[in-house]
Amino acid sequence: MNRQKNWERLRQEKFDICIIGAGASGAGAALDAVLRGYSVALIDRSDFAGETSSRSTKLIHGGVRYLEQAIKKLDLAQLRQVRHGLAERRTVIRNAPHLAHPLAILTPVFSWFEGMYMTVGLTLYDFIAGHDAFPKGSWLNRAQALEKSPKLTPQMHSAVLYYDGQFNDARYALALAHSADEAGAAVANYAAVTDFSREKGQLKTATVKDQLTGETVTIRASVFLNCTGPYADSIRLLANPELSPRIRPSKGVHIVLPRETLQSDYAILIPKTTDGRVVFAIPFGDKVFVGTTDNDYSDLAKEPVLESDEVDYLLETVRPYLAKAPVRADVQSGFGGIRPLIVSSRADTKTLLRDHEIEQDEESGLLSLLGGKWTTYRLMAQDAIDRVGEVLKKKTVPGRTETHYLIGGEGYRFEDWETLHRQYNLPAEVCQQLMKTYGSRAGQVAELTVSQPELAQKLTDQQPYIRAEVIYQVREEMAVTLRDVLARRWRLELADWQLTTQITPQVADLMAAELNWSDAYRQEQVQNYHRLLTSFAKQAGLPAERSTIAVAN
């Protein structure tokens, strides 16, 4: 992806569709549309998946909580949502197997009745999923459960095992945007819509400001599609100030603990919490993510962050399920996101449906894709582009995304890391990490080390990241800020604030050389990022040694 060339295309071309927001639904819609033959512009005021789509629990699922509510309340809408989610699980994994895979999840229970209740529910979950590639669940006795996850509490009666999917959310959204770009879409990050022009009330152009340079362009399009998730109301009201708000934002946070917390490849589902939610403890790389919470959130101008009382809540929630309870000093980082729940008469965000809706404003012509969740992004995008076709009055062309491999997915075989190892003489753990991150394009990253052997060097002994990856991310994946690399192309910011701080100067050096940063600008970027990480740690109320991150040059 070449940002400069795409920016010029935004200036010069007229598009069938301009999609605002490059998270899961926006990037998915861009890929769907361009594969149907539409001319497409995809823009985002931040980075790809810079907001909600990079801050999920990293699960691809039908939703066991939705299933329980569907049965208890005889709610067919909830049941339909579960069915759609389970159907899409296999598609998400099939199209990017380097970024997604099945995940085993254990639910510890403390009585025979509780075990039977969970077993019946999860058996129904498997039944709805049908004959897919996921293993079927089972009810394990205590010894069997402890064999699979030795850090579980011995106080449990037994555990119920089932399977869902796990994925790297930020890189999955990036793969969608990258795939759309290669298929012909004009894609640009850090491009914020500041105004619309109209003709007889209908939107004709969007004024877009480059958040990096301050430059503005006018994008001409026949249809504008709003895919900004929890921020959808701001675009809706910019297009038509008379509209009523439709989004009720809900904040969810996660804490990050060492891998040793579970010492297992099996995740844990905690089915009972004080506020009626479910919480997961999930192995992700060399860490464990614990979350999530669910609280109303009103200040959309501020980034949602982990706060001290939320740390206490999640630690307290996980404590009964582990033999050795984690403490505040174990927390290495955390992150928050915002769910785009659609306004309804239901009073509690925990009971709001996360299904989606395509809204068309007759006054301005703006289409808005509202609600939804990561697992069903492809169906959401498909519905949105179907509606775009109706608006454009063009012959119906069916979507092709169900069987379209994303960047790095086609021809992917994890065992090809051995070929990289032999061909480029890179360490085994580096080659494995390259395959899991870039899929079948891992060789393009490794090839950079041939002409510049110094790019084969790891940035830290604690992780298998090499310098060549930063170069590749800048040249091919439109990384233009430190957070683009450290929080999204890699997930280091989510996993370890201290380690992120330590390698930031090295990453800045590599990016500065590629992007022609001045010394002053490079130093400013490093210092600003370190201050941001320090503020995250302080707001989370972490111990002094974690919240006093030195600001380095």
C-alpha positions in Angstrom: 0.0 0.0 0.0 1.4 3.3 -1.1 -0.1 6.2 0.8 1.2 9.0 -1.4 -0.1 7.4 -4.6 -3.5 6.6 -3.0 -3.7 10.2 -1.7 -3.3 11.4 -5.3 -6.0 9.1 -6.4 -8.3 10.5 -3.8 -7.7 13.9 -5.2 -8.1 13.0 -8.9 -10.7 10.3 -9.2 -14.4 10.1 -8.8 -15.6 6.9 -6.9 -18.7 4.9 -6.8 -18.3 4.5 -3.1 -16.3 6.4 -0.4 -16.2 4.3 2.8 -15.5 6.3 5.9 -13.9 4.1 8.6 -11.3 1.4 8.1 -12.0 -1.0 10.9 -13.5 -4.4 10.5 -16.7 -3.4 8.8 -15.3 -0.6 6.7 -12.3 -2.5 5.4 -14.5 -5.5 4.9 -17.0 -3.4 2.9 -14.2 -2.0 0.8 -12.9 -5.4 -0.2 -16.5 -6.6 -0.9 -17.2 -3.6 -3.1 -14.0 -3.6 -5.1 -14.4 -7.4 -5.8 -17.8 -6.6 -7.2 -16.3 -4.1 -9.6 -17.1 -0.8 -7.9 -14.6 2.0 -7.7 -13.8 2.4 -4.0 -12.1 4.9 -1.7 -11.5 3.7 1.9 -10.4 6.3 4.5 -9.9 6.5 8.2 -9.1 9.4 10.5 -6.7 7.2 12.4 -4.9 4.0 11.4 -6.5 0.8 10.1 -8.3 -0.7 13.1 -7.0 2.2 15.1 -9.9 2.1 17.5 -12.4 -0.6 18.4 -11.4 -3.2 15.9 -7.9 -3.6 17.4 -9.1 -3.8 21.0 -11.4 -6.8 21.1 -11.0 -10.0 23.1 -9.5 -11.6 20.0 -12.3 -14.2 19.8 -14.3 -15.3 16.8 -17.5 -16.7 18.2 -21.2 -17.2 18.1 -21.6 -15.9 21.6 -22.3 -18.3 24.5 -23.9 -15.4 26.4 -26.2 -14.7 23.5 -27.2 -18.3 23.4 -28.1 -18.4 27.1 -30.2 -15.2 26.8 -31.9 -16.6 23.7 -33.0 -19.7 25.5 -34.0 -18.0 28.8 -36.0 -15.3 27.0 -37.1 -17.3 23.9 -35.4 -14.5 22.0 -35.1 -15.6 18.3 -33.1 -12.5 17.4 -30.4 -13.6 19.9 -30.5 -17.1 18.5 -30.2 -15.8 14.9 -27.1 -13.9 16.0 -25.5 -17.0 17.5 -26.2 -18.9 14.3 -24.7 -16.2 12.1 -21.6 -16.0 14.3 -21.0 -19.7 14.3 -21.4 -19.9 10.5 -18.9 -17.1 10.0 -16.3 -18.6 12.4 -15.0 -21.0 9.8 -15.0 -18.3 7.0 -12.9 -16.0 9.1 -10.3 -18.7 9.7 -10.4 -20.1 6.2 -9.7 -16.8 4.5 -6.7 -15.9 6.7 -5.4 -19.1 8.4 -2.2 -17.3 9.5 -4.1 -14.9 11.6 -6.9 -17.1 13.0 -7.3 -20.6 14.4 -9.6 -22.7 16.7 -9.1 -22.1 20.4 -9.9 -24.6 23.2 -11.8 -23.0 26.1 -12.4 -24.5 29.6 -15.3 -23.5 31.8 -14.6 -24.6 35.4 -17.7 -25.5 37.4 -18.2 -26.1 41.1 -21.1 -28.5 41.2 -22.6 -31.4 39.2 -25.7 -29.4 38.4 -23.6 -26.4 37.1 -21.6 -28.8 35.0 -24.7 -30.4 33.5 -26.2 -27.0 32.8 -23.1 -25.8 30.9 -22.7 -29.1 29.1 -26.3 -28.9 27.7 -25.8 -25.3 26.6 -22.5 -25.9 24.9 -23.8 -29.1 23.3 -26.5 -27.0 21.8 -23.8 -24.5 20.7 -22.0 -27.2 18.9 -25.3 -28.4 17.3 -26.0 -25.0 15.9 -22.5 -24.8 14.5 -23.2 -27.9 12.5 -20.5 -30.0 10.8 -17.7 -27.5 10.7 -14.0 -28.1 11.3 -14.1 -27.2 15.0 -13.7 -30.1 17.5 -16.7 -30.8 19.6 -16.8 -30.1 23.3 -16.9 -32.4 26.3 -17.4 -32.5 30.1 -14.1 -33.2 31.9 -13.6 -34.4 35.4 -11.3 -32.4 37.7 -8.2 -34.5 36.9 -8.7 -34.2 33.2 -9.2 -30.4 33.5 -6.1 -29.9 35.6 -4.0 -31.9 33.1 -5.0 -29.5 30.4 -4.8 -26.3 32.5 -2.7 -27.0 35.6 -3.2 -23.5 37.2 -7.0 -24.0 37.6 -8.2 -24.1 41.1 -8.4 -27.6 42.6 -11.6 -26.5 44.3 -13.6 -26.9 41.1 -15.9 -29.9 40.6 -15.1 -30.4 36.9 -14.8 -28.3 33.7 -16.7 -28.1 30.4 -14.5 -27.9 27.3 -15.7 -26.3 24.1 -14.1 -24.5 21.1 -14.3 -21.1 19.5 -11.9 -19.2 17.3 -9.0 -16.8 18.1 -7.5 -14.2 15.8 -5.2 -11.2 15.6 -7.8 -8.5 15.2 -5.6 -5.6 14.2 -3.7 -7.5 11.6 -6.9 -9.1 10.3 -8.4 -5.7 9.6 -5.1 -4.6 8.1 -5.2 -7.6 5.8 -8.7 -6.6 4.7 -7.6 -3.1 3.8 -4.4 -4.3 2.2 -6.4 -6.9 0.1 -8.8 -4.1 -0.9 -5.9 -1.9 -2.0 -4.4 -4.7 -4.1 -7.8 -5.3 -5.7 -7.9 -1.6 -6.8 -9.4 0.4 -3.9 -7.7 3.8 -3.0 -6.9 3.3 0.6 -5.5 5.9 3.1 -5.1 6.1 6.8 -5.0 9.3 8.9 -7.6 10.9 6.5 -10.3 12.6 8.5 -13.6 13.8 7.0 -14.2 17.4 8.1 -17.2 18.4 6.0 -19.5 17.4 3.2 -20.8 19.4 0.2 -24.4 18.8 -1.1 -26.4 19.2 -4.2 -30.2 19.4 -3.6 -29.5 18.1 -0.1 -27.7 15.0 -1.3 -24.0 14.4 -0.4 -21.7 15.0 -3.4 -18.2 15.4 -1.9 -16.3 15.0 1.3 -13.6 17.4 2.5 -10.8 15.2 3.9 -7.8 16.4 6.0 -4.5 14.6 6.1 -3.9 14.2 9.8 -0.1 14.1 9.3 0.5 17.1 7.0 -2.7 19.2 7.3 -3.3 19.0 3.6 -6.9 18.7 2.4 -8.5 16.9 -0.6 -12.0 16.8 -1.9 -13.3 13.3 -2.5 -16.0 12.9 -5.1 -18.3 9.8 -4.8 -21.8 8.7 -5.7 -22.4 7.1 -2.3 -20.8 7.7 1.1 -20.9 4.8 3.5 -20.3 5.5 7.2 -18.5 2.6 8.9 -17.1 4.4 11.9 -18.5 2.0 14.6 -19.0 3.8 18.0 -18.2 7.1 16.3 -21.0 6.7 13.6 -23.2 9.5 15.1 -20.5 12.1 14.5 -20.5 11.4 10.7 -24.3 11.0 10.7 -24.7 14.5 12.3 -22.1 16.0 10.0 -24.2 14.8 7.1 -27.5 15.8 8.6 -27.6 17.7 11.9 -31.3 16.9 12.3 -30.7 13.2 12.9 -31.1 11.6 16.3 -28.2 9.6 17.9 -28.4 5.9 17.2 -25.3 4.6 19.0 -25.0 3.8 22.7 -21.2 3.3 23.3 -20.1 0.7 25.8 -16.6 0.4 27.2 -14.8 -2.9 27.6 -11.3 -3.3 29.0 -8.7 -6.1 29.4 -5.7 -6.6 31.7 -2.6 -8.4 30.5 -0.9 -11.0 32.7 2.2 -13.3 32.2 1.7 -16.5 30.3 2.5 -18.4 33.5 -0.9 -17.2 34.9 -2.5 -20.1 33.0 0.6 -22.1 31.8 -1.7 -23.6 29.2 -2.9 -23.2 25.6 -6.4 -23.5 26.9 -8.4 -20.4 27.6 -10.9 -20.0 30.5 -14.5 -18.9 30.3 -15.7 -17.4 33.6 -19.5 -17.7 33.4 -20.5 -15.8 36.5 -19.5 -12.2 37.3 -20.9 -9.6 39.7 -22.5 -7.6 36.9 -23.9 -10.6 34.9 -21.3 -10.7 32.1 -18.9 -13.5 31.2 -15.1 -12.9 31.4 -12.4 -14.7 29.5 -8.8 -15.4 30.4 -7.1 -16.1 27.0 -3.5 -17.1 26.1 -2.3 -14.7 23.4 1.3 -15.2 22.4 3.4 -15.1 25.6 0.7 -13.3 27.6 -2.8 -13.9 29.0 -5.6 -11.4 28.2 -8.4 -11.1 30.8 -11.6 -9.3 30.0 -13.9 -7.8 29.3 -16.0 -5.3 31.2 -19.2 -3.6 30.0 -20.0 0.0 31.1 -21.7 3.0 29.4 -19.1 5.4 27.9 -19.9 8.9 26.9 -16.7 10.8 26.3 -15.9 9.6 22.8 -13.3 12.4 22.4 -11.0 10.5 24.8 -9.3 7.1 24.2 -10.8 4.5 26.4 -8.1 3.2 28.8 -7.7 0.7 31.6 -8.5 2.3 35.0 -7.5 1.2 38.5 -11.0 0.0 39.6 -11.3 -2.0 36.4 -8.0 -3.8 37.3 -9.4 -4.6 40.7 -12.7 -5.9 39.2 -10.9 -8.3 36.7 -8.4 -9.6 39.2 -11.3 -10.3 41.7 -13.3 -12.0 38.9 -10.6 -14.4 37.9 -9.4 -15.1 41.5 -11.8 -18.0 42.4 -10.9 -19.9 39.2 -7.1 -20.1 39.7 -5.0 -22.0 42.2 -2.7 -19.0 42.6 -4.6 -15.7 42.1 -2.8 -13.0 40.2 -2.2 -9.7 41.9 -1.9 -6.1 40.8 2.0 -6.4 40.5 1.5 -9.1 37.8 -0.4 -6.8 35.5 1.9 -5.8 32.6 -0.4 -3.7 30.5 -4.1 -3.3 29.5 -6.3 -1.8 26.9 -9.8 -0.6 26.4 -12.3 -0.5 23.5 -15.8 0.8 22.7 -18.6 -1.4 21.5 -21.0 0.3 18.9 -24.3 -0.8 20.5 -27.4 0.4 18.7 -29.8 2.4 20.8 -32.9 0.5 21.9 -35.4 0.6 24.7 -33.4 -1.9 26.7 -31.9 -0.2 29.7 -28.7 -2.2 30.2 -25.8 -2.4 27.7 -25.2 -6.0 28.6 -28.6 -6.9 27.1 -28.3 -4.9 24.0 -28.1 -6.8 20.8 -24.9 -6.5 18.8 -26.6 -7.2 15.5 -26.3 -4.7 12.7 -28.4 -2.3 10.7 -28.0 -0.4 7.4 -29.5 3.0 7.8 -30.1 5.3 4.8 -30.7 9.0 5.5 -33.1 10.1 2.8 -32.2 13.8 3.4 -28.5 13.5 2.8 -28.2 10.1 1.1 -25.7 8.9 3.7 -25.6 5.2 4.3 -24.5 4.1 7.8 -23.5 0.6 8.9 -24.5 0.5 12.6 -23.8 -2.1 15.3 -22.5 -5.5 14.8 -19.4 -7.4 16.0 -16.1 -8.6 14.7 -17.2 -12.2 13.9 -19.9 -11.2 11.5 -18.0 -8.3 9.8 -18.2 -10.0 6.4 -22.0 -10.4 6.6 -22.3 -6.8 7.7 -20.1 -5.6 4.8 -22.0 -7.7 2.3 -25.4 -6.3 3.5 -24.0 -2.8 3.2 -22.7 -3.2 -0.3 -25.9 -4.9 -1.4 -27.6 -1.7 -0.2 -25.1 0.5 -2.1 -25.9 -1.4 -5.3 -29.6 -0.6 -4.8 -28.8 3.1 -4.3 -26.6 3.1 -7.4 -29.3 1.3 -9.3 -26.7 -1.1 -10.7 -27.3 -4.7 -11.7 -27.0 -6.9 -8.7 -23.6 -8.5 -8.4 -23.2 -11.2 -5.7 -20.5 -10.8 -3.1 -17.3 -12.9 -3.4 -15.7 -12.5 0.0 -16.8 -15.8 1.4 -14.0 -17.7 -0.4 -11.6 -14.8 -1.0 -8.2 -15.3 0.7 -6.8 -12.3 2.4 -3.2 -11.1 2.0 -0.9 -13.8 3.3 -3.7 -16.4 3.4 -3.5 -18.1 0.0 -1.0 -20.9 -0.1 -0.2 -20.5 3.6 1.4 -23.4 5.4 2.8 -22.8 8.8 5.5 -25.5 8.3 7.0 -23.3 5.6 8.9 -21.5 8.4 11.4 -24.3 8.0 12.1 -23.1 4.4 12.6 -19.6 5.6 15.0 -20.9 8.3 17.1 -22.8 5.7 17.0 -20.1 3.0 17.7 -17.0 5.1 19.5 -18.5 8.1 17.1 -16.7 10.5 16.4 -18.2 14.0 13.5 -20.7 14.2 11.4 -18.5 16.5 11.8 -15.6 14.1 10.7 -17.6 11.1 7.7 -19.0 13.0 6.7 -15.5 14.1 7.0 -14.2 10.5 4.7 -17.0 9.2 2.1 -16.2 11.9 2.2 -12.5 11.2 2.6 -12.2 7.4 1.5 -15.7 6.2 2.6 -16.6 2.7 4.2 -13.2 2.4 6.7 -13.9 5.2 9.4 -14.4 2.5 9.1 -10.8 1.4 10.1 -9.7 4.9 12.9 -12.2 5.1 14.2 -11.2 1.6 15.0 -7.7 3.0 17.8 -9.2 5.1 19.7 -10.4 2.0 20.8 -7.0 0.8 20.9 -5.5 4.3 22.0 -8.2 6.8 21.7 -5.9 9.7 17.9 -6.0 9.2 18.0 -9.6 10.5 18.8 -8.4 14.0 16.2 -8.8 16.7 15.0 -5.6 18.4 15.0 -7.4 21.8 16.0 -10.7 23.2 12.5 -11.1 24.7 10.6 -11.2 21.4 11.3 -12.6 17.9 10.7 -9.3 16.2 13.4 -8.3 13.6 14.3 -4.9 12.2 13.3 -5.9 8.7 9.7 -6.1 9.8 9.6 -2.4 10.5 10.9 -1.6 7.0 8.3 -3.9 5.5 5.5 -2.4 7.6 6.4 1.1 6.4 6.8 0.2 2.8 4.0 -2.3 2.3 1.5 -1.8 5.2 1.3 2.0 5.4 2.7 2.2 8.9 3.5 5.9 9.5 3.5 6.3 13.3 5.2 4.5 16.2 1.8 3.2 17.4 1.0 1.8 14.0 4.0 -0.5 14.4 4.1 -1.2 18.1 0.3 -1.3 18.8 -1.2 -2.8 15.6 1.3 -4.3 13.1 2.8 -5.9 16.2 0.7 -6.1 19.4 3.5 -5.2 21.8 1.8 -2.1 23.3 -1.1 -4.3 24.3 1.1 -6.9 25.8 3.9 -5.1 27.7 4.2 -1.4 28.3 7.8 -1.5 29.7 9.2 -3.6 26.8 7.4 -1.3 24.3 9.1 1.7 25.9 12.5 0.0 25.7 12.4 -0.7 21.9 10.6 2.4 20.8 13.8 4.4 20.1 15.1 1.5 17.8 11.8 1.5 15.9 11.9 5.3 15.6 15.4 5.1 14.1 14.2 2.7 11.4 11.0 4.6 10.6 12.9 7.9 10.6 15.2 6.6 7.9 12.3 5.3 5.7 10.0 8.3 6.2 12.7 11.0 6.2 11.9 12.2 9.7 14.1 15.0 11.1 16.0 14.4 14.3 13.8 16.8 16.1 10.6 15.1 14.8 11.9 11.6 15.7 12.7 12.7 19.2 9.3 14.3 19.6 7.5 11.2 18.5 9.5 9.0 20.9 8.9 11.3 23.8 5.2 11.7 23.1 4.7 8.0 22.8 6.6 7.3 26.1 4.4 9.9 27.9 1.3 8.2 26.5 2.5 4.8 27.9 3.3 6.4 31.2 -0.2 7.9 31.4 -1.7 4.5 30.7 0.2 2.9 33.5 -0.7 5.6 36.0 -4.4 5.5 35.1 -4.4 1.8 35.6 -2.9 2.4 39.1 0.0 0.0 38.6 2.8 -0.3 41.1 5.5 2.4 41.0 8.0 0.4 39.1 5.5 -0.1 36.3 4.1 3.5 36.2 7.3 5.4 36.1 8.4 4.7 32.6 11.5 6.8 31.8 11.1 9.2 28.8 14.1 8.3 26.6 15.4 9.8 23.4 
